[in-house]
Amino acid sequence: MNLSTGLKVKSFMSETEAQRRAHLQEALDNAKLEGLEPTSQDLQDLEPYLTGKQPIEEYLAKLRDRYAPSGPRRN
């Protein structure tokens, strides 16, 4: 269980790359309905997760760091 959200998180190792990509596409479609659009950097940073080389938690940590409450940081 993910303690920060209270949701059960399936191990990314049990999902195939195709399943992870399908889940991402669904999330992107939902975000677009809300008027949100990920940056090309956001999508590029997801690639290691999609290919099974990195757990989603590492991507989320990077995302939280980039978009800290003070706003996006320029690297």
C-alpha positions as CSV (number, residue, x, y, z in Angstrom):
1,M,0.0,0.0,0.0
2,N,1.3,3.5,-0.8
3,L,1.2,5.3,2.5
4,S,1.1,8.8,0.9
5,T,-2.1,8.1,-1.0
6,G,-3.6,5.1,0.8
7,L,-3.9,3.3,-2.6
8,K,-2.6,-0.2,-3.3
9,V,0.2,0.1,-5.8
10,K,0.9,-2.9,-8.0
11,S,4.6,-3.7,-8.4
12,F,5.8,-2.3,-11.7
13,M,7.8,-5.5,-12.1
14,S,4.6,-7.5,-12.5
15,E,3.4,-5.4,-15.4
16,T,4.6,-5.6,-19.0
17,E,5.9,-2.6,-20.8
18,A,2.8,-2.6,-23.0
19,Q,0.6,-2.5,-19.9
20,R,2.6,0.4,-18.4
21,R,2.3,2.3,-21.7
22,A,-1.4,1.6,-21.9
23,H,-1.8,2.9,-18.3
24,L,0.2,6.0,-19.2
25,Q,-1.9,6.7,-22.2
26,E,-5.0,6.5,-20.2
27,A,-3.6,8.9,-17.6
28,L,-2.5,11.3,-20.4
29,D,-5.9,11.2,-21.9
30,N,-7.5,12.0,-18.6
31,A,-5.1,14.8,-18.0
32,K,-5.9,16.3,-21.4
33,L,-9.6,16.2,-20.5
34,E,-8.7,18.4,-17.5
35,G,-6.7,20.8,-19.7
36,L,-3.3,19.6,-18.6
37,E,-0.4,18.7,-20.9
38,P,2.8,17.1,-19.8
39,T,6.1,18.6,-21.0
40,S,8.4,16.7,-23.3
41,Q,10.8,16.4,-20.3
42,D,8.1,14.8,-18.2
43,L,7.5,12.2,-20.9
44,Q,11.2,11.6,-21.5
45,D,11.7,11.1,-17.7
46,L,9.0,8.4,-17.8
47,E,10.8,6.2,-20.3
48,P,12.9,4.3,-17.7
49,Y,9.7,3.4,-15.9
50,L,8.0,2.4,-19.1
51,T,10.8,0.1,-20.0
52,G,11.0,-1.5,-16.5
53,K,14.3,0.0,-15.6
54,Q,13.0,2.3,-12.8
55,P,10.1,2.1,-10.3
56,I,7.4,4.8,-10.6
57,E,8.4,6.0,-7.2
58,E,11.7,7.2,-8.5
59,Y,10.0,9.1,-11.4
60,L,7.5,10.7,-8.9
61,A,10.3,11.8,-6.6
62,K,12.0,13.5,-9.6
63,L,8.7,15.1,-10.6
64,R,8.0,16.4,-7.1
65,D,11.5,17.9,-6.9
66,R,11.0,19.6,-10.3
67,Y,7.6,21.0,-9.4
68,A,8.2,21.9,-5.8
69,P,5.6,24.3,-4.3
70,S,7.7,27.3,-5.3
71,G,7.2,26.3,-8.9
72,P,9.3,24.6,-11.6
73,R,13.0,24.9,-11.1
74,R,15.2,25.6,-14.0
75,N,18.2,23.2,-14.2
